[in-house]
Amino acid sequence: HVQVVESGGGSVQAGGSLRLSCVASGTIFSINVMGWYRQAPGKQRELVATITRGGNTKYADSVKGRFTIFRDNAKNTVYLQMNSLKPEDTAVYYCNAKTVMGAYWGQGTQVTVSS
């Protein structure tokens, strides 16, 4: 099994920056892809960014050029650097780890962007 724990959320004004962290533990050797998803009130959970074991990244169109996903293998941590934040980025952000056995989710961290 894999456990993931997010941190780094908070409140910021539009145009500001935040960095989210996701620490993975357990059978981390089995993780193929890690990613960030978000869910705003009344909306479905959506993909924000993913990074594969090989380092390939993918982003939602709405965050391209503003968000960067990267990792520190020594710390078993994946980060989401969020710049030029907009009010529409307000959501609970979830870390996800995918293995051949299934997907594992963190508890989420709130990001609130005020105009």
C-alpha positions in Angstrom: 0.0 0.0 0.0 0.9 3.6 -0.5 0.1 6.6 1.7 0.3 10.2 0.5 0.0 13.3 2.6 -0.4 16.8 1.3 0.6 20.1 2.8 1.1 23.7 1.7 -2.3 25.0 1.0 -3.6 28.3 2.2 -5.0 31.7 1.3 -3.4 34.1 -1.2 -4.4 37.0 -3.3 -4.8 36.8 -7.0 -1.4 36.9 -8.7 0.3 35.2 -5.8 2.1 31.9 -5.4 1.8 28.8 -3.3 3.8 25.5 -3.3 2.0 22.3 -2.4 3.9 19.2 -1.2 2.9 15.6 -1.3 5.0 13.0 0.7 4.6 9.4 -0.3 5.3 6.4 2.0 4.8 2.7 1.9 5.5 0.7 -1.2 6.7 3.7 -3.1 8.6 1.6 -5.6 5.3 0.5 -7.0 4.2 4.1 -7.9 4.0 4.7 -11.6 2.4 8.1 -11.7 1.9 10.8 -9.2 -0.4 13.8 -9.7 -2.4 16.6 -8.4 -6.1 16.9 -8.7 -8.5 19.6 -7.5 -12.2 19.9 -6.7 -14.0 23.2 -6.4 -17.4 23.4 -4.6 -20.2 22.0 -6.8 -17.7 20.7 -9.4 -16.2 17.4 -10.2 -12.6 16.6 -9.3 -10.3 17.4 -12.2 -6.7 16.7 -13.1 -4.3 19.5 -12.6 -0.9 17.9 -13.3 0.8 14.5 -13.3 4.4 13.3 -13.4 5.5 9.8 -14.3 8.2 7.6 -12.9 10.3 8.6 -16.0 9.7 12.3 -15.3 7.2 13.0 -18.0 4.7 15.7 -17.1 1.2 16.6 -18.1 -0.9 19.6 -17.3 -4.5 20.8 -17.6 -4.8 23.5 -20.2 -6.1 25.9 -17.5 -2.8 25.8 -15.5 -0.2 25.4 -18.3 2.5 28.1 -18.0 1.5 28.9 -14.4 1.9 25.6 -12.5 4.9 23.3 -12.4 4.9 19.7 -11.0 8.3 18.3 -10.0 9.7 15.9 -7.5 12.5 15.2 -5.1 13.1 11.4 -5.2 15.4 11.6 -2.1 12.5 13.0 -0.1 9.8 10.9 -1.8 8.0 14.1 -2.4 6.2 15.6 -5.3 5.6 19.4 -5.4 3.1 21.6 -7.2 4.5 25.1 -7.7 1.5 27.4 -8.4 2.2 30.9 -9.7 0.0 33.7 -11.0 -2.9 32.2 -9.1 -6.5 33.1 -10.0 -9.7 33.0 -8.0 -10.8 30.2 -10.2 -7.9 28.1 -8.9 -9.7 28.0 -5.5 -10.3 24.3 -4.6 -9.3 21.5 -2.5 -6.2 20.0 -4.0 -5.6 16.3 -3.7 -2.4 14.3 -4.3 -2.8 11.0 -6.1 -0.4 8.0 -6.5 -1.1 5.4 -9.1 0.2 1.8 -8.9 -0.7 -1.4 -10.7 -2.8 -2.2 -7.6 -4.8 0.9 -7.7 -4.9 4.6 -6.9 -4.2 6.2 -3.5 -5.5 9.7 -2.4 -4.5 12.1 0.2 -6.9 14.0 2.5 -6.6 17.2 0.4 -5.4 20.7 1.2 -7.4 23.8 0.7 -6.2 26.6 -1.7 -8.2 29.8 -1.6 -7.4 32.7 -4.0 -9.1 36.0 -3.4 -9.5 38.7 -6.0 
